[in-house]
Amino acid sequence: MSLGPWQLIIIALVILVLFGRGRISEMMGDFGKGIKSFKQGMNEDDAPKKDAAKLEAPASSAAESKASEPSDAAK
């Protein structure tokens, strides 16, 4: 049994009457803020990993360049 367009309209009207227009828009605003906060939290979790990778990359390339240079003791 699927819901047709008229049934969905009736359900939407009942919800609108029960909660009112202001309450529904307030709930949607809170929902949007929650999603934004979640995305921001996910980006903050990824940021330390990216910063650590950036810090390790120059350090490892500097160590490799020093290892490839002949030392003074070998001359």
C-alpha positions in Angstrom: 0.0 0.0 0.0 1.6 3.2 -1.1 0.7 6.8 -0.2 -0.7 8.9 -3.0 -0.3 12.6 -3.4 -3.7 13.4 -1.7 -2.8 11.3 1.3 0.6 13.1 1.6 -1.2 16.5 1.4 -3.6 15.5 4.1 -0.8 14.3 6.4 1.1 17.5 5.8 -2.0 19.6 6.7 -2.5 17.7 9.9 1.1 18.1 10.9 0.9 21.8 10.1 -2.3 22.2 12.2 -0.8 20.3 15.1 2.6 22.0 15.3 2.0 25.3 13.6 4.2 27.0 11.0 6.6 28.6 13.5 7.4 25.4 15.3 8.1 23.5 12.1 10.4 26.2 10.8 12.2 26.3 14.2 12.7 22.5 14.1 14.1 22.7 10.5 16.5 25.4 11.6 17.7 23.3 14.5 18.1 20.3 12.1 20.2 22.4 9.8 22.4 23.7 12.6 22.9 20.1 13.7 24.0 19.0 10.3 26.4 22.0 10.0 27.8 21.2 13.5 28.3 17.6 12.5 30.1 18.5 9.3 32.3 20.9 11.2 33.2 18.3 13.7 34.1 15.8 11.0 36.4 18.4 9.3 38.1 19.1 12.7 38.8 15.4 13.2 40.4 15.2 9.7 42.4 18.4 10.2 45.0 17.0 12.7 45.6 14.0 10.4 46.3 16.4 7.5 48.5 18.6 9.6 50.5 15.7 10.9 51.0 14.4 7.3 52.3 17.9 6.2 54.7 18.0 9.2 56.1 14.5 8.5 56.6 15.0 4.8 59.2 17.8 4.9 61.0 16.1 7.8 61.3 12.8 6.0 62.5 14.5 2.7 65.1 16.5 4.7 66.4 13.3 6.3 66.6 11.6 2.9 68.6 14.5 1.4 71.0 14.4 4.3 71.4 10.6 3.9 72.2 10.9 0.2 74.9 13.5 0.7 78.4 12.1 1.3 79.7 12.7 4.8 82.9 14.5 5.6 84.3 11.4 7.3 84.1 9.4 4.1 86.3 11.8 2.2 
